[in-house]
């Protein structure tokens, strides 16, 4: 909490002088909510990233899956990542968050599989949202052990496919790498809403919202 004491500091019109009235230290959560979001057209992927930031996501990982209509190639990779970074920054300000989520570089399916394997080996959990899965997301965390106080947070990630869904080959490869395929409720959600809703369920189930 700050109080403005002056404007135009150093002759710059976009700078203010402030006096700190109160400082709050917020501990890092024990779980790092992560959204693996497939690229989507029409800004639906950015909508997912924005809402996920308001929910409490800590890491966003863009995914160039096989069925993505939107493609980041060449200079588009840097521009796309910058656009998502701007989205999470504005959403974090809106949500009054003390930490701004990180936006990782875009990964293709092969790179994502390697990331999933490494995450699971480190004790994290990766959940792939799929309408044909039998395991409900509400039970996916039952065997997960929360880290001891003071230790590094564990990754709890959800993988969301594009409009055309995740291909059977990608699903099988992700499961082989250690991911768990789960069902998010009785209805099929769009790529813009599936990730944030899943993260909200996990945030509540893990106690992050208490």
C-alpha positions as CSV (number, residue, x, y, z in Angstrom):
1,X,0.0,0.0,0.0
2,X,1.5,3.3,-1.1
3,X,0.7,7.0,-1.0
4,X,1.6,9.3,-3.9
5,X,3.8,12.1,-2.8
6,X,4.7,13.7,-6.1
7,X,4.4,13.5,-9.9
8,X,6.7,14.0,-12.8
9,X,9.7,12.7,-11.0
10,X,12.9,13.6,-12.8
11,X,11.0,15.5,-15.4
12,X,9.3,12.3,-16.6
13,X,5.5,12.6,-16.9
14,X,5.0,8.8,-16.5
15,X,6.7,8.6,-13.1
16,X,5.4,9.1,-9.6
17,X,7.1,9.5,-6.2
18,X,5.4,7.3,-3.5
19,X,5.7,6.5,0.2
20,X,5.2,2.9,1.3
21,X,2.6,2.7,4.0
22,X,2.2,-1.1,4.2
23,X,4.1,-4.1,2.9
24,X,2.6,-7.6,2.9
25,X,4.8,-10.7,2.4
26,X,2.8,-13.5,0.7
27,X,4.4,-16.9,1.0
28,X,4.8,-19.0,-2.2
29,X,2.1,-21.6,-2.5
30,X,3.0,-25.3,-2.0
31,X,1.6,-26.1,-5.5
32,X,2.4,-24.4,-8.7
33,X,-0.7,-24.4,-10.8
34,X,0.2,-24.8,-14.4
35,X,-1.8,-24.4,-17.6
36,X,-0.6,-26.2,-20.7
37,X,-2.7,-24.4,-23.3
38,X,-2.9,-25.5,-26.9
39,X,-2.9,-22.6,-29.4
40,X,-6.4,-21.6,-30.6
41,X,-7.8,-19.2,-33.1
42,X,-10.0,-16.3,-32.4
43,X,-8.2,-15.3,-29.2
44,X,-9.7,-18.2,-27.3
45,X,-6.2,-19.2,-26.0
46,X,-5.6,-15.7,-24.7
47,X,-9.0,-15.8,-23.0
48,X,-8.0,-19.0,-21.3
49,X,-4.7,-17.6,-20.2
50,X,-6.4,-14.4,-18.8
51,X,-9.0,-16.3,-16.8
52,X,-6.4,-18.8,-15.5
53,X,-4.3,-15.9,-14.2
54,X,-7.3,-14.7,-12.2
55,X,-7.8,-18.2,-10.9
56,X,-4.2,-18.4,-9.6
57,X,-2.1,-20.1,-12.3
58,X,1.7,-19.8,-11.7
59,X,3.0,-21.0,-15.1
60,X,1.6,-20.9,-18.6
61,X,3.0,-23.2,-21.3
62,X,1.9,-22.6,-24.9
63,X,1.5,-25.9,-26.8
64,X,1.7,-26.3,-30.6
65,X,-0.3,-29.6,-30.9
66,X,-1.0,-31.6,-34.0
67,X,-4.5,-30.2,-34.5
68,X,-3.8,-26.6,-33.8
69,X,-5.3,-24.3,-36.4
70,X,-3.3,-21.4,-35.1
71,X,0.5,-21.8,-35.7
72,X,3.4,-19.9,-34.2
73,X,6.4,-20.1,-36.5
74,X,9.4,-17.9,-36.9
75,X,8.9,-14.4,-35.6
76,X,5.3,-15.4,-34.5
77,X,6.8,-17.4,-31.6
78,X,8.3,-14.4,-29.9
79,X,5.3,-12.2,-30.7
80,X,2.8,-14.8,-29.4
81,X,4.7,-15.2,-26.2
82,X,4.9,-11.5,-25.7
83,X,1.2,-11.2,-26.3
84,X,0.5,-13.9,-23.7
85,X,2.9,-12.2,-21.2
86,X,1.1,-8.9,-21.6
87,X,-2.2,-10.7,-21.0
88,X,-1.1,-12.3,-17.7
89,X,0.4,-9.0,-16.5
90,X,-2.9,-7.2,-17.0
91,X,-4.9,-10.0,-15.5
92,X,-2.6,-10.2,-12.5
93,X,-3.1,-6.5,-11.9
94,X,-6.9,-6.9,-12.2
95,X,-6.8,-9.8,-9.8
96,X,-4.5,-7.9,-7.4
97,X,-2.0,-10.7,-7.4
98,X,1.4,-10.3,-5.8
99,X,3.1,-12.6,-8.3
100,X,2.8,-12.5,-12.1
101,X,2.6,-15.9,-13.8
102,X,5.5,-16.9,-16.0
103,X,4.8,-17.6,-19.7
104,X,7.2,-20.3,-21.1
105,X,8.3,-20.7,-24.7
106,X,6.0,-22.6,-27.0
107,X,6.5,-26.4,-27.2
108,X,5.6,-28.9,-29.8
109,X,4.2,-32.3,-28.8
110,X,7.7,-33.9,-28.6
111,X,9.0,-31.2,-26.3
112,X,5.8,-31.3,-24.2
113,X,6.2,-35.0,-23.7
114,X,9.7,-34.5,-22.4
115,X,8.5,-31.8,-20.0
116,X,5.7,-34.0,-18.7
117,X,8.2,-36.8,-18.0
118,X,10.5,-34.5,-16.2
119,X,7.7,-33.0,-14.2
120,X,6.2,-36.3,-13.1
121,X,9.7,-37.6,-12.1
122,X,10.1,-34.6,-9.9
123,X,6.9,-35.4,-8.0
124,X,4.5,-33.2,-10.0
125,X,1.1,-34.2,-11.4
126,X,0.0,-33.6,-15.0
127,X,-3.6,-34.0,-15.9
128,X,-4.8,-34.2,-19.5
129,X,-8.4,-33.1,-20.0
130,X,-10.3,-35.5,-22.2
131,X,-14.0,-36.0,-22.7
132,X,-13.7,-39.8,-23.0
133,X,-11.7,-40.2,-19.8
134,X,-13.2,-42.2,-17.0
135,X,-11.3,-40.7,-14.1
136,X,-13.0,-37.6,-12.7
137,X,-10.7,-34.7,-12.0
138,X,-12.0,-34.5,-8.4
139,X,-10.1,-37.7,-7.6
140,X,-6.9,-37.1,-9.5
141,X,-5.1,-35.6,-6.5
142,X,-5.9,-38.3,-4.0
143,X,-2.5,-39.9,-4.2
144,X,-0.5,-36.6,-4.5
145,X,1.8,-35.7,-1.6
146,X,2.1,-32.1,-0.8
147,X,5.6,-30.8,-0.3
148,X,6.9,-30.1,3.2
149,X,6.9,-26.5,4.4
150,X,9.8,-24.5,3.0
151,X,10.5,-26.9,0.1
152,X,10.1,-26.1,-3.5
153,X,6.5,-26.1,-4.8
154,X,5.3,-29.0,-6.9
155,X,3.8,-28.6,-10.3
156,X,0.1,-29.4,-10.7
157,X,-0.6,-29.0,-14.4
158,X,-3.6,-29.4,-16.7
159,X,-3.2,-30.0,-20.4
160,X,-5.9,-28.5,-22.7
161,X,-6.1,-29.3,-26.4
162,X,-7.2,-27.2,-29.3
163,X,-10.7,-26.9,-30.8
164,X,-10.2,-30.2,-32.7
165,X,-9.2,-32.0,-29.5
166,X,-6.1,-34.0,-28.6
167,X,-5.2,-36.7,-31.1
168,X,-5.2,-40.4,-29.8
169,X,-1.5,-40.6,-30.6
170,X,-0.8,-37.5,-28.5
171,X,-3.0,-38.7,-25.6
172,X,-1.2,-42.1,-25.6
173,X,2.2,-40.4,-25.6
174,X,1.4,-38.1,-22.8
175,X,0.1,-41.0,-20.7
176,X,3.2,-42.9,-21.4
177,X,5.2,-40.0,-20.2
178,X,3.3,-40.1,-16.8
179,X,0.3,-37.8,-17.4
180,X,-3.2,-38.9,-16.2
181,X,-6.2,-38.5,-18.5
182,X,-9.2,-37.0,-16.6
183,X,-12.7,-36.0,-17.2
184,X,-13.9,-32.5,-16.4
185,X,-17.6,-32.8,-15.5
186,X,-20.4,-34.2,-17.6
187,X,-20.2,-31.7,-20.5
188,X,-17.6,-30.8,-23.1
189,X,-16.1,-27.3,-22.6
190,X,-14.4,-25.1,-25.1
191,X,-10.7,-24.6,-25.1
192,X,-11.2,-21.1,-23.6
193,X,-13.0,-22.3,-20.5
194,X,-11.8,-25.9,-19.8
195,X,-8.4,-24.9,-18.4
196,X,-9.6,-22.2,-16.0
197,X,-12.5,-24.3,-14.7
198,X,-10.1,-27.3,-14.1
199,X,-7.6,-25.1,-12.3
200,X,-10.4,-23.7,-10.1
201,X,-11.4,-27.2,-9.1
202,X,-7.8,-28.1,-8.3
203,X,-7.2,-24.9,-6.4
204,X,-10.2,-25.6,-4.2
205,X,-9.4,-29.3,-3.7
206,X,-5.8,-28.6,-2.8
207,X,-6.6,-26.0,-0.3
208,X,-5.0,-23.1,-2.2
209,X,-8.3,-21.1,-1.9
210,X,-8.7,-21.6,1.8
